[in-house]
Amino acid sequence: MIPTAQSIDRFATTLPAEVKATVYEGTKVPTVWRRDILERDFADPDALRKLASRIKQHTLDHLDRYLEQAETALRRRGAEVHFAKDGDSAKAAVARVLSEHGARRVVKSKSMLTEELHLNAYLEARGVEVVETDLGEFIIQIDRDVPSHIVKPIVHKNRRQIAASFEREGLGDYNEDPETITRRARAHLRRKYLEADAGMTGANFISAESGRVVLVTNEGNARFSVSAPGLHIVMVGIEKLVPTDRDLGVFLNLLARSGTGQQLTVYTQFIGGPRPQPAPAGQGVDGAEKMVVIFVDNGRSDILGTEYRDVLRCIRCGACQNVCPVYRQASGHAYRTTYQGPIGAVLSPLLLQPEFANYADLPKASSLCGACNEVCPVDIPLPDLLLRLRDRGFRQGAARAKAGTPSMAPWAFLATRPRAWRAAMSASSLGNALPLELLPFPPLQRWTQSRTLPEFRGGDFRSWMKNRSPKQGGTHE
């Protein structure tokens, strides 16, 4: 399912009920697990979130210093380091490194940054075979689809669809048993690891202090990607740094719990550089013979100097997507970009600055309920950022109301005139007896085609407050 140029609300109305149910179940469960495990393991989970927020904000405030420190530490460990200002220079750097090493076959661990850059298509157009080794990403690749979730790229697919894809690709007869599907993928990918000339990964974190590259996965595919081939390329956004190794403990305690409800992911790797040459006597060593780290900016520095800089604290856990009612109803493909849900509604328009007008509608795809901020492990004020982007889009004329959208003028008229407001509230209960489709106003009819309003049960607050007011002889007891 490839995203279209439709607005999110229109896309959601065309989404099959089966996909909606799959997305809903796939996001509801980790949200519940996240809450339970944080409350079980920490006396004050919010304090840990605040600490993580301060660490990340401090890093962003001094990013120039920490980038230099990380470069020095990585070079000291034997890694080659490059900096790429934009997506084009980042992709060219990868192609150059692969060409220098004669690498024509690449295995990849999951990386949202490479999705952001559309790196696979770039390399394939230059004759390089690229194989995604994360099971979800592998399925996305063979289906010629795009990810719909930061952590679970195939949250929109069910096992029947996956079984059909495997049968189509010659990976076995139709079988929707998850264990069988996984075993077949493992057998196919093992050969790819052994044949590969290079392995490519992202990085969840890099310690500026030690230069250690941290990868967190649940499948072990990242270990194969960096161990079997002789060349390891790390693609990492400049915002993924943390100051010290000790800081990693804070984020590793939050990342898995926030994303999947686990205490810790199954595999947590600390990569200290390429394999020593020659190997120290009496020591068993593994890893690639050469390691290249490419720090990618691609618009992040531009965000860093703005009022939206808090969004760069994101550690890509996907918790805000899991809890978002709009995402659950629309799916990730509705957002039309690499990053979806509340984080994508903020980050994507900012990263795609030249095309801001084309994505200015994304910040409007939110109920502003605040749940995304409540679950964010680094306390990003997503509702505030969404409102700022809405205002920016309106001021730039990029996010005007669509034709047929009811005007807010009637609401503004009532809200600024107490007597008119009281009269309207008194009459609101009549709406329970009037079917929405019979409303005499075409703009409201169009608005309610995709909305179901709850039964009106208000109208008593003013009289309740009046009776409790001392001036009216009421009481506060």
C-alpha positions as CSV (number, residue, x, y, z in Angstrom):
1,M,0.0,0.0,0.0
2,I,1.8,3.1,-1.2
3,P,0.7,6.5,0.3
4,T,-1.2,8.8,-2.0
5,A,-1.6,12.6,-2.0
6,Q,-5.0,12.4,-0.3
7,S,-5.5,14.3,2.9
8,I,-5.5,12.1,6.1
9,D,-9.2,12.2,6.7
10,R,-10.0,11.2,3.2
11,F,-7.4,8.5,3.2
12,A,-8.9,7.1,6.4
13,T,-12.4,6.9,4.9
14,T,-11.0,4.6,2.1
15,L,-9.0,2.4,4.5
16,P,-10.3,-1.2,4.6
17,A,-11.8,-2.2,7.9
18,E,-9.3,-5.1,8.1
19,V,-6.4,-2.7,8.0
20,K,-7.9,-0.4,10.6
21,A,-8.5,-3.4,12.9
22,T,-4.9,-4.6,12.4
23,V,-3.4,-1.2,13.1
24,Y,-5.7,-0.7,16.2
25,E,-4.7,-4.0,17.7
26,G,-1.1,-3.5,16.9
27,T,-0.9,-0.2,18.6
28,K,-3.2,-0.7,21.6
29,V,-1.3,-3.6,23.1
30,P,2.1,-2.0,23.4
31,T,0.5,1.1,24.9
32,V,-1.0,-0.9,27.7
33,W,2.3,-2.8,28.2
34,R,4.3,0.4,28.3
35,R,2.1,1.8,31.1
36,D,2.2,-1.4,33.1
37,I,5.9,-2.0,32.9
38,L,6.9,1.6,33.7
39,E,4.6,1.7,36.7
40,R,5.9,-1.7,37.9
41,D,9.6,-0.9,37.5
42,F,9.9,2.7,38.5
43,A,8.5,4.6,41.5
44,D,8.4,7.8,39.4
45,P,8.5,7.1,35.7
46,D,7.8,10.8,34.9
47,A,11.0,11.8,36.7
48,L,13.0,9.4,34.5
49,R,11.3,11.0,31.4
50,K,12.3,14.5,32.6
51,L,15.9,13.3,33.2
52,A,16.1,11.9,29.7
53,S,14.6,15.1,28.3
54,R,17.2,17.2,30.1
55,I,20.1,15.0,28.8
56,K,18.9,15.2,25.2
57,Q,18.3,18.9,25.4
58,H,21.7,19.5,26.8
59,T,23.2,17.5,24.0
60,L,21.3,19.5,21.4
61,D,22.4,22.8,23.1
62,H,26.0,21.7,22.7
63,L,25.8,19.6,19.6
64,D,28.8,21.1,17.9
65,R,31.0,20.1,20.8
66,Y,29.7,16.6,21.1
67,L,29.9,16.0,17.4
68,E,33.6,16.9,17.5
69,Q,34.1,14.7,20.6
70,A,32.3,11.8,19.0
71,E,34.4,12.1,15.8
72,T,37.6,12.0,17.8
73,A,36.5,9.0,19.8
74,L,35.3,7.1,16.7
75,R,38.6,7.8,14.9
76,R,40.6,6.7,17.9
77,R,38.7,3.4,17.8
78,G,39.7,2.9,14.1
79,A,36.5,4.0,12.4
80,E,36.3,6.3,9.4
81,V,34.0,9.3,9.9
82,H,32.2,11.4,7.3
83,F,29.7,14.3,7.6
84,A,26.9,14.8,5.1
85,K,25.0,18.1,4.9
86,D,22.0,16.7,3.0
87,G,20.5,13.6,1.6
88,D,22.3,13.8,-1.7
89,S,25.7,14.1,-0.2
90,A,24.9,11.3,2.3
91,K,23.8,8.9,-0.5
92,A,26.9,9.9,-2.6
93,A,29.1,9.1,0.4
94,V,27.6,5.6,0.8
95,A,28.0,4.9,-2.9
96,R,31.6,6.2,-2.8
97,V,32.5,4.0,0.1
98,L,30.9,0.9,-1.5
99,S,32.7,1.6,-4.7
100,E,36.1,2.0,-3.0
101,H,35.7,-1.5,-1.5
102,G,34.2,-3.1,-4.6
103,A,31.0,-3.9,-2.6
104,R,28.0,-4.8,-4.8
105,R,25.9,-6.7,-2.3
106,V,24.6,-5.0,0.9
107,V,22.6,-6.4,3.8
108,K,20.8,-3.8,5.9
109,S,19.6,-3.6,9.4
110,K,16.5,-1.5,10.1
111,S,17.2,2.3,9.7
112,M,14.6,5.0,9.5
113,L,17.3,7.5,8.3
114,T,17.9,5.4,5.2
115,E,14.2,5.3,4.6
116,E,14.1,9.1,4.9
117,L,16.8,9.3,2.3
118,H,15.3,6.7,0.0
119,L,18.8,5.1,0.0
120,N,17.7,1.6,-1.3
121,A,16.4,2.9,-4.6
122,Y,19.4,5.1,-5.0
123,L,21.8,2.2,-4.6
124,E,19.8,-0.2,-6.7
125,A,19.8,2.2,-9.6
126,R,23.6,2.0,-9.4
127,G,23.7,-1.8,-9.6
128,V,24.0,-2.5,-5.9
129,E,21.9,-5.3,-4.5
130,V,20.3,-4.2,-1.2
131,V,18.6,-6.6,1.1
132,E,16.6,-5.6,4.2
133,T,17.2,-8.1,7.0
134,D,14.7,-6.9,9.6
135,L,11.7,-9.2,9.1
136,G,9.2,-6.3,8.8
137,E,11.4,-4.3,6.5
138,F,12.1,-7.4,4.4
139,I,8.4,-7.9,3.9
140,I,8.0,-4.2,3.0
141,Q,10.8,-4.6,0.5
142,I,9.4,-7.7,-1.3
143,D,5.9,-6.1,-1.4
144,R,7.4,-2.8,-2.8
145,D,5.6,-1.1,0.1
146,V,6.7,1.6,2.6
147,P,6.8,1.4,6.4
148,S,3.8,2.6,8.3
149,H,5.3,2.7,11.8
150,I,8.7,3.7,13.2
151,V,9.2,0.5,15.2
152,K,6.8,-1.9,13.5
153,P,6.9,-1.2,9.8
154,I,4.2,-3.8,8.9
155,V,1.7,-2.9,11.6
156,H,-0.8,-2.5,8.8
157,K,-0.4,-6.1,7.5
158,N,-1.7,-9.4,8.9
159,R,-0.2,-12.8,8.6
160,R,-2.5,-13.9,5.8
161,Q,-1.1,-11.1,3.6
162,I,2.5,-12.0,4.6
163,A,1.9,-15.6,3.8
164,A,0.6,-14.7,0.4
165,S,3.7,-12.5,-0.2
166,F,6.1,-15.3,0.7
167,E,4.3,-17.7,-1.6
168,R,4.5,-15.1,-4.4
169,E,8.2,-14.7,-3.9
170,G,8.9,-18.4,-4.0
171,L,9.7,-18.7,-0.3
172,G,7.4,-21.6,0.3
173,D,3.9,-22.8,-0.1
174,Y,1.1,-20.6,1.5
175,N,1.5,-21.0,5.3
176,E,0.3,-18.3,7.7
177,D,1.9,-19.8,10.8
178,P,4.2,-17.1,12.2
179,E,6.9,-19.5,13.2
180,T,7.0,-21.0,9.7
181,I,7.1,-17.5,8.1
182,T,10.0,-16.5,10.4
183,R,11.9,-19.8,9.8
184,R,11.6,-19.3,6.0
185,A,12.8,-15.7,6.2
186,R,15.7,-16.8,8.4
187,A,16.8,-19.5,5.9
188,H,16.6,-17.0,3.0
189,L,18.5,-14.2,4.8
190,R,21.3,-16.4,6.2
191,R,22.5,-16.9,2.6
192,K,22.4,-13.2,2.0
193,Y,24.5,-12.5,5.1
194,L,27.2,-14.8,3.9
195,E,27.2,-13.5,0.3
196,A,27.2,-9.8,1.3
197,D,30.2,-7.5,0.7
198,A,28.9,-4.9,3.2
199,G,26.6,-4.5,6.1
200,M,24.7,-1.3,6.9
201,T,23.0,-0.2,10.1
202,G,21.6,2.9,11.7
203,A,22.4,3.7,15.3
204,N,20.0,4.2,18.2
205,F,22.6,6.1,20.1
206,I,26.3,7.1,19.9
207,S,28.2,7.9,23.0
208,A,30.3,11.1,22.4
209,E,32.5,10.1,25.3
210,S,33.6,6.6,24.0
211,G,32.5,6.5,20.4
212,R,30.4,3.4,21.0
213,V,27.6,2.8,18.6
214,V,24.5,1.3,20.2
215,L,22.0,-0.8,18.3
216,V,18.8,-2.2,19.9
217,T,17.0,-5.0,18.0
218,N,14.8,-7.9,18.8
219,E,15.8,-10.3,15.9
220,G,19.6,-10.4,16.0
221,N,19.8,-9.4,12.3
222,A,21.9,-6.4,13.1
223,R,24.6,-8.8,14.6
224,F,24.8,-10.8,11.3
225,S,24.8,-7.6,9.2
226,V,27.9,-6.3,11.0
227,S,29.7,-9.5,11.6
228,A,29.8,-11.5,8.4
229,P,30.6,-8.8,5.8
230,G,34.0,-7.1,5.9
231,L,32.6,-3.6,5.7
232,H,30.2,-1.9,8.1
233,I,28.6,1.4,7.3
234,V,26.7,3.3,10.0
235,M,24.2,5.9,8.9
236,V,23.2,8.1,11.8
237,G,21.4,11.5,12.3
238,I,23.5,14.1,14.1
239,E,20.8,14.2,16.9
240,K,21.4,10.6,18.0
241,L,24.4,11.5,20.2
242,V,24.4,11.3,24.0
243,P,27.2,12.8,26.1
244,T,28.5,9.8,28.1
245,D,28.2,6.0,28.4
246,R,26.5,6.5,31.7
247,D,23.7,8.4,29.9
248,L,22.9,5.3,27.8
249,G,21.5,3.6,30.9
250,V,18.7,6.2,31.1
251,F,17.7,5.8,27.4
252,L,18.0,2.1,27.3
253,N,15.6,1.8,30.3
254,L,13.1,4.0,28.5
255,L,13.4,3.0,24.8
256,A,12.2,-0.6,24.9
257,R,9.6,0.0,27.6
258,S,8.2,2.9,25.6
259,G,8.3,1.2,22.2
260,T,7.3,-2.4,22.9
261,G,6.6,-2.8,26.6
262,Q,9.9,-4.7,27.2
263,Q,12.4,-4.2,30.0
264,L,15.1,-4.4,27.4
265,T,15.2,-5.5,23.7
266,V,16.5,-9.0,23.0
267,Y,19.7,-7.7,21.5
268,T,21.6,-4.6,22.7
269,Q,24.9,-4.1,20.9
270,F,27.7,-1.8,21.8
271,I,30.0,-1.6,18.8
272,G,33.4,-0.4,19.6
273,G,34.8,0.0,16.1
274,P,36.2,-2.3,13.4
275,R,37.9,-5.6,14.2
276,P,41.5,-5.1,15.4
277,Q,44.1,-5.8,12.8
278,P,45.9,-8.0,13.7
279,A,43.8,-9.5,16.5
280,P,45.3,-9.3,20.0
281,A,47.0,-12.6,21.0
282,G,44.8,-14.9,22.9
283,Q,41.6,-12.8,22.3
284,G,38.6,-13.8,20.2
285,V,37.4,-10.8,18.2
286,D,34.6,-10.3,15.7
287,G,33.1,-7.5,13.6
288,A,33.8,-6.0,10.3
289,E,37.4,-5.3,9.2
290,K,36.4,-1.7,8.3
291,M,33.8,0.6,9.9
292,V,32.6,3.8,8.3
293,V,30.3,6.2,10.3
294,I,28.3,8.9,8.3
295,F,26.7,11.6,10.4
296,V,23.8,13.1,8.4
297,D,22.3,16.5,8.9
298,N,19.6,16.7,6.2
299,G,17.7,19.6,7.7
300,R,18.3,18.9,11.3
301,S,20.6,21.9,11.8
302,D,17.9,24.2,10.4
303,I,15.4,22.8,12.9
304,L,18.0,23.2,15.7
305,G,17.8,27.0,15.5
306,T,14.1,27.3,15.6
307,E,11.2,27.1,18.1
308,Y,10.7,23.5,17.0
309,R,14.1,22.3,18.2
310,D,12.5,20.1,21.0
311,V,11.4,17.6,18.3
312,L,15.1,16.6,17.8
313,R,15.0,14.9,21.2
314,C,13.0,12.0,19.7
315,I,14.5,8.6,20.2
316,R,12.2,6.9,17.7
317,C,10.3,4.6,20.1
318,G,6.9,5.0,18.3
319,A,5.0,5.4,21.6
320,C,3.2,8.5,20.3
321,Q,2.0,6.7,17.3
322,N,0.7,3.8,19.4
323,V,-1.4,6.0,21.6
324,C,-2.6,8.5,18.9
325,P,-6.4,8.1,18.0
326,V,-5.8,9.7,14.6
327,Y,-3.0,7.3,13.7
328,R,-5.0,4.3,14.8
329,Q,-7.9,5.3,12.5
330,A,-5.8,6.4,9.5
331,S,-2.7,4.2,9.6
332,G,0.9,5.4,8.9
333,H,0.4,5.5,5.1
334,A,-2.0,8.4,5.5
335,Y,0.9,10.7,6.5
336,R,2.6,10.3,3.1
337,T,6.1,10.6,4.6
338,T,8.8,8.4,6.4
339,Y,7.7,9.5,9.8
340,Q,4.1,9.2,10.9
341,G,1.8,9.9,13.8
342,P,2.3,12.9,16.1
343,I,6.1,12.9,15.7
344,G,5.8,12.7,11.9
345,A,3.2,15.5,11.8
346,V,5.8,17.7,13.4
347,L,9.1,16.4,12.0
348,S,8.1,15.7,8.4
349,P,7.0,19.3,7.5
350,L,10.2,20.6,9.1
351,L,12.6,18.2,7.3
352,L,10.8,18.8,4.0
353,Q,11.1,22.6,4.2
354,P,11.1,23.3,0.5
355,E,7.8,21.4,0.2
356,F,6.3,22.7,3.5
357,A,3.1,23.7,1.8
358,N,2.5,20.1,0.6
359,Y,2.7,18.8,4.2
360,A,1.2,21.7,6.2
361,D,-2.0,19.7,6.6
362,L,-0.2,17.0,8.8
363,P,-0.2,19.1,12.0
364,K,-3.9,19.4,11.7
365,A,-4.3,15.6,11.9
366,S,-4.4,15.7,15.7
367,S,-7.1,15.9,18.4
368,L,-4.6,17.7,20.6
369,C,-5.6,15.3,23.4
370,G,-2.0,15.4,24.8
371,A,-1.6,11.7,25.0
372,C,1.5,11.8,22.7
373,N,3.3,14.1,25.2
374,E,2.3,12.0,28.1
375,V,3.9,8.8,26.7
376,C,6.9,10.4,25.1
377,P,10.1,9.1,26.9
378,V,11.9,12.4,26.3
379,D,8.9,14.7,27.1
380,I,8.6,16.4,23.7
381,P,5.8,18.9,23.9
382,L,4.2,17.6,20.7
383,P,0.8,19.3,21.1
384,D,2.5,22.7,21.5
385,L,4.6,22.0,18.4
386,L,1.6,20.9,16.4
387,L,-0.2,24.2,17.3
388,R,2.8,26.3,16.3
389,L,3.0,24.5,12.9
390,R,-0.7,24.9,12.4
391,D,-0.2,28.6,13.0
392,R,2.7,28.8,10.6
393,G,0.8,27.0,7.9
394,F,-2.1,29.4,8.3
395,R,0.1,32.5,8.2
396,Q,1.9,31.2,5.1
397,G,-1.4,30.4,3.4
398,A,-0.4,26.7,3.2
399,A,-3.1,25.2,5.5
400,R,-6.3,27.1,4.8
401,A,-9.5,25.4,5.4
402,K,-10.6,23.1,2.6
403,A,-13.7,24.0,0.5
404,G,-16.8,22.8,2.4
405,T,-15.3,23.0,5.8
406,P,-17.6,24.8,8.2
407,S,-16.4,28.2,9.2
408,M,-15.4,28.8,12.9
409,A,-17.1,32.3,12.7
410,P,-20.4,31.1,14.2
411,W,-18.6,29.4,17.1
412,A,-16.5,32.6,17.7
413,F,-19.7,34.7,17.7
414,L,-21.3,32.5,20.4
415,A,-18.1,32.1,22.4
416,T,-17.6,35.9,22.8
417,R,-21.2,36.6,23.8
418,P,-22.3,35.0,27.1
419,R,-26.0,35.5,26.6
420,A,-26.0,33.9,23.1
421,W,-23.8,31.1,24.4
422,R,-26.2,30.3,27.3
423,A,-29.1,30.3,24.9
424,A,-27.2,28.0,22.5
425,M,-26.3,25.6,25.3
426,S,-29.9,25.5,26.5
427,A,-31.0,24.5,23.0
428,S,-28.2,22.0,22.3
429,S,-30.0,19.0,23.8
430,L,-32.4,19.3,20.8
431,G,-29.6,18.0,18.6
432,N,-30.1,14.5,20.2
433,A,-33.5,14.3,18.4
434,L,-32.2,15.6,15.0
435,P,-30.3,13.1,12.8
436,L,-27.1,14.7,11.6
437,E,-27.8,13.8,8.0
438,L,-30.9,16.0,8.2
439,L,-29.0,19.2,9.1
440,P,-30.1,21.9,6.7
441,F,-26.5,23.2,6.2
442,P,-24.5,21.5,3.4
443,P,-21.1,22.3,5.0
444,L,-22.1,20.6,8.2
445,Q,-23.5,17.7,6.3
446,R,-20.1,17.1,4.6
447,W,-18.4,17.5,7.9
448,T,-20.5,14.9,9.6
449,Q,-20.1,12.3,6.8
450,S,-16.9,11.0,8.5
451,R,-17.8,12.0,12.1
452,T,-20.1,10.6,14.7
453,L,-21.1,13.0,17.5
454,P,-21.8,11.7,21.0
455,E,-25.1,12.3,22.8
456,F,-25.3,15.8,24.2
457,R,-25.5,15.5,28.0
458,G,-24.3,19.0,29.1
459,G,-25.9,22.2,30.0
460,D,-26.1,21.9,33.7
461,F,-22.7,23.4,34.7
462,R,-23.9,27.0,35.0
463,S,-26.8,26.2,37.3
464,W,-24.6,23.9,39.3
465,M,-22.0,26.7,39.7
466,K,-24.7,29.3,40.5
467,N,-26.1,27.1,43.3
468,R,-22.6,26.7,44.8
469,S,-21.7,30.4,44.6
470,P,-21.6,32.2,48.0
471,K,-23.0,35.3,46.3
472,Q,-26.1,33.3,45.5
473,G,-26.4,31.7,48.9
474,G,-24.7,28.5,47.8
475,T,-22.0,26.6,49.6
476,H,-18.6,25.0,48.6
477,E,-19.2,22.0,50.9
